[in-house]
Amino acid sequence: NPSHLRELDLSGNKLEDSGVQICSLCRLVSCGITDEGCAALSSALTLNPTHLRRLDLSKNKLSDSGINLLSTGLGNPHCKLEMLGLHDCDVTDEGCAALASALRSNPSYLRELDLSDNKLGDLGVKLLSTGLENCKLEILKLGCCSLSENCCADLASVLSSESSCLREVNLNFNNLQSSGVKLLSAGLGNPHCKLETLSCKLNSNKTVWRRLWRCGLTHECCAALASALNSNPSHLRELDLSENNLGNQGVKLFSDALKNPQCKLETLNKCKEFTVCPIVLFCRLRFCNLSDESCAALTSALRSNPSHLRELELSENVLGDDGVNSLSDGLRNTLCILEILW
């Protein structure tokens, strides 16, 4: 009775390779699948291409040989897969080359690709980028992929492409450094960039929109990001710079960009959690090495463009009474509609 089942979740079961062949629309997280199972899945993508939309193979030891096999099916023009989860699957730069080839061969359907927690390295991102500029991919997860600032120029090039559809990029837990974010900012500032969510943490954790959390950043990258927001203010909605030592100087640089009435940023997580912007809805600045000096800059931003911020978190910062008094001036603004203050 094949006409009704739409989703099958077999995650955590020891199906191994032989059990994969019966799955048509399912999650197969941590199921002991190897490259042999990928051959069966690739065949299913090719022979029965009209149903499978979401396939999650995370936490299986597929390796590059498995990704090569899977990419054969993914690159078939009849394959309509929209989401592919390959978190922690032993993928390296070789697998990235195969995936890029598949995206070039069949660029119309895949919308989300999760490659987090794989040792792709900068070369892997460089190879993957060759398939990203002209495909329909909107969400790309590259958290904990052994990346450095050397991959940022390639990503910036993709973001600058007029044909790129990327809306969300997760670069958490990679050592990008401020120099890498400066390179990324060149792409963010391009008017062709459609990115809405950028995330760059540097420890473990994952959130709805992608972050720059704990990526070894300092205030040096804030000027470049602020410039990008001013150059191309209409798309980016959330920027997470949590767990980075941006300090007061970094917040001041950002606050100038947040005053831009065209800036659409809704969530900005800075330093250890900073979330601000002219159209910011949520602003988390928890544990960001901030003092009363930051409050003056934030207050100025609230006054300049106060109509969107709904939530502001400043916990675990040494603001002092002077900082809170300064912040209160912004809260008194009749246009300020802040609902939650932590």
N, C-alpha and C positions, 0 to 999 in steps of 0.2 A: 504494500500500500504506500507507494512513493509520493503521493500527491499532496500530503498535508504537512509532513515534518519540515520545519523551517530551520531549526537550530538544534544541534546536538553537542553537548558539553561533556567531553570524556577526560577532562584534565585530571592529572594525578593518578590515572589508571595505567597499569603496565600492559598497554596494548602491544607495544613493540611494533616492529615493522609490518607484520602480517595483518594486524588489525586496521591499518590505515586505509586499506583499499575499500572498506565499506563506508567510509566517512565522506559525506558530500557537503555538509554545511555545519562546521563544528569548531570547537576549541580543543586543541590537543596539547595543552601546556603540561610539561613535565610528564610525558608519557613514554619515555624510553625509546623514542623514535630516532633513527640514524639516517644516514644518506640513502639506505635501501628503501626506507619508507618514502623518501622524497621522490623516488622514481615512480612509485605508485600514485602519489599525489600529483605529480607532473602529468601523468597519463590522464588522471581524472580531470585536471584543468583543461586538457586538450579534447578529451572525448566527450565530456559532459560540461561544456563551458557556460551554460546559460543560467545555472543556479547558484553556484558558490560565489559569495560576495565577501565573506570575512573568514580569514584563516589565521589562527593563532598557534604557532608552533614553538612558542617561547620555552626556554629551559629544556630543550632537547639538543643532544650532541649531533647536530646536523653536519657541521664542518663545511668547509668550502666546497667539497665534492657534492654534498647534499644541496647546497645553494645553487651550484651549477646545474644540477638536474632539475631543481624546482624552477629555475629561471627559464628553462626551455618551455615549460608550460605557461609561465607568466608572460613570456614574449609572444605566445600564440595570439594572433589577432582576434580569435574567438573568445579568449579568456576575459572575463568581466570582473575579476577579483578587485575589490575596492579597498580592502584592508589586509595587510600582511604583518603578522607579529613574529619577529625573529629575535626577541630579547634573550640574551645569554644563550646563543646557539653556536658558539665557537666559529664565528664568521671573522674573516680577516680581509685584507685588501683584495685578495683574489676573488672572494665572494662578491665584493662591491663591484668589481669589473663585470661580473656576470649579471648582476642586478641592473647595472647601468645599461648593458646591452639589451636586456629585456624591456626596460623602460623606453629605449629608443625604438624598439621593434613594435611595441604595443603601448603607446603613450596615453591612451584615451581613458583608462578606467581607474587605475590604482590611485587612491586618494590619501592613504595613510600607510606609512612604513616605519616600523619600530625596529631599530638596529641597536638599541641601547645595551650596554654591558657586553659589548663585543670588542675585541682588540683590533679595531679597524685601522687606527693610526692615521696620520695626516695623508698618507698615500691613498688609503681607502676612501677618504672623503674626496680627494682629488679625482679619483677614478669614478666614484659615484656621481660627482657633479656633472660629468659628461652626459649623463642621462636625465638630469633634473631640469634643465633649462626649457625643454619643449614638451614636458609631460604635464599631466593634470594633478600631480601630487600636491596635497595641501598641508599635510602634517608629516613632519620628519623628526624622529626621535633618535638622537645621537648621544644620549647621556652615558657617561662612563665608558668612552670609546678610545681612551689613550690619545686624545687629541691635544695639540698645542696651538700656539698662535700661527703656526705655519699653514694651518688648514683654512684660516679665516679669509684669506684673499680669494680662495676658490668659492667659498660660501657667499662672499660678498658679490662675486661675479654672477652667481646664480640669482641672488636677490635683485640684482640690477637688470636682469634680463626682462624684457617686455613680455615675453611669453611664459615666464615663471608664474606658477599659481600658488606658491608656498604662502601659507597663512600662519603657520605655527612651527617653530623650531625649538627643540630642546637640546641644549648643549651642557646640561648639568654635569658636574663632577669631572670636568676636563680642565687642564691647566692652560687656559687661554691667555691669561695675563692681560694687563691693560693694553699692551701693544696689539694683541689679537682683537680686542674689542674696538680699538681704533680702526683696524682694517674692516671689521664688520660694519662699523658706522658708515663707511663709504657706501656700502650697499643699502643700508637703511635710509640714507639720505637721498637715494636716487628716486625720482618721481615714479619710476616703474615698479618700485618695491611695493608689494601688497601685504607684507608681513604684519600680522596683528599681535602675535605673541612670541616673545623671545625670552628664553630662560637659560641662565648660566650659574647654577649652584656649584659648590665645590665639595659637598658631602652628600650622604645618601638621603634621599627623599625625592618625591615626585609630586607635582601638582598639576592642576587643570591646565594652566598655561605655562609655556616653557620658559625656563629661567636662566639667569646668569649667576645662579647661586653658588657661592664658594668657588670662584674661578680664579682666585689670586688677583683680584682687581683692587685698584686704589683710586683716589680722586683723579688721577691722570687721565683715565678713560672717560670721565664724566663730561669733559668739554666736548669731546668728539661725539658722544651720544646726544648731548644737548644740541649740538649743531645739526645732527641728523634729524632730530625731532623738529627743529625749525625749518629744515630744508624740505622735509616730506612729512608734514604733520597729520595727514588725513587717515592713515591706516592703523598704525601701531596702537593697540589697545592695552596691552599688558607687558610690563618689563620687570623682571625679577632679578635683582642684584643682591639678594640676601646673602648673609655670611661673607660679605666683602668689606674690607676696611676703607670705606669711602670717606667717612668722617664728615665734619662740618663743611669743609671746603668742597667736597663732592656734592653734598646736598645743595649748597648755594649755587653751584653751576647748573644743577638740574632745575632748580626752582626758576631760573631765568627762562628756560625753555617751556616750563609749565605755564608760564604767563601768556604764552602765545594762544590767542583765542581759537585758533584753528587746530590746535593739538587735540587729538582724539583719545589720547592715552587714558584708559580707564583704571588700570592697575599697574602700579610701579612699586616693586619690592626692592628696596635698596639696602646697602650695607647688610646688616644681618636681617633685614626685612624692611624694605622701603617701597612704598607704592603710591606714587603721586602723579598728577598731571592735570591740565586744564579741564579735561573731561574725565578726570580720574573718579572712579567710583570707590575704590578701595586703596588705601595707602598704609602699608605696614612698614614701620621703621624700627621694629623691635631689635634691641641689642645691636645698634649700628654705630656705637662709639660717637654718639651725638651729645651736644651740650646746648645751652641756651642760645648759642649763635645760630644753630640750625633752625630754631623756632622762629627767629626773625625772618629768615628766608621763606619758611613755610607760610607764615602769616601773610607775607607779601604776595605769595602765590594765591592764597585763599582770597585775598582782596581783589586781585587782578582778574581772576576767573573762578568765582566761588560757587557756580551753580550746579556742579556735578558730583563733587566729592561727598561720599556717603559714610565712609568708614576710615578712621585714621588710628593706627596703632603706633605708639611711641614707648611701649614698655621697655624696661631694662636699659634706659638711657639716663644719664645724669643731667637732666634738664634744669633742675633747681626751680625755685620760685620765680626767678627772673624769666626763665624759659616759658613757664606756664602762663605768666602774666602777659608775655608777648604773644603767645598763641591765642589767648583770650581776646585780644584785640581783633583777630581775624574772625573768631566765632561770633563776635558782636555784630558783624556785618549782616545787614538784613537779608542779603541775598544768599548767605551761607546756609546750606540745608544739611549740614553734617548730622548724621543720625547716631553714630557710635564713635566714642572717643575712649581709647584704652590708654 
